């Protein structure tokens, strides 16, 4: 079985790390380095770093349709399958149709639910109690191709996006390997998605990162855990941003913003309909600290109100 792997982001890197132990990839393709930061330091993709750690060679590419060497290779000697994971660009012909089994994607949702850019985050923000991962064949329509395999998992009530990211990368890699085995033994089956049940996981906006004590406590908690793998959610306290990295919902009520009491030093702050325990926070320009240390440093007192 001849296989390629195309990807760039952290999710793709996690999948490559597991899958390369089970599968031999003829080509590993990733994006060109990017420049960021004040010094515009060049940074290679997560997939390239993972491949280096694994001792695997990579090929860098921009838009695939403009890479003559890759177009020639996929046309003249197409692989049996191409895995395209967390690559950040739409895959077009001849890549879609040239491989015998097409291009397969590992998507961290139960398709057709949460098609799009931020499935894990949207599932958490929505309060989903189950999440999953799907291996499907790419088509021109976004995340709409036929499904080869999928796995459903429960969502622990306090799980963050960072934790689910790792769980789903492993689960997706495992069912992808099983999918390859099914191609080899001829037992594979693709099933069409029912687009009537499709929901879309739109890219997160900066505005969504701000939370308020006037919000429903579960909505605030779900936003915090959804953004834990990226920018982090934040609340305004005394005119300054305080990032909230880990919270626990508490079924008790009070005036929104009120410090109700402390649990092992962590402040429990009232919101609409309930409260949240602040377990990990970060003041502007500072490092992450426990809620207890933050409360101590800010001299929070029971009955005080965060505004």
Secondary structure, 3 states (H helix, E strand, C coil): CCEEEEECCHHHHHHHHHHCCCCCCCEEEEECCEEECCCCEEECCHHHHHHHHHCCCCEEECCHHHCHHHHHHHHHCCCCEEEEECCCCCCCCCHHHHCCCCEEEEECCCCCCCEECCHHHHHHHCCCCEEEEEEEECCCCCCCCCEEEEEEEECCCCCCHHHHHHHHHHHHHHHHHHHHHHHHHCCCCCECCCHHHCCEECCCCHHHHECCCCCEHHHHHHHHHHCCCCCCEEEEECCEEEEEEEEEEECCCCCCCEEEEEECCEEEEEEECEEEEEEEEEECCCCCEEHHHHHHHCCCCCCCECC
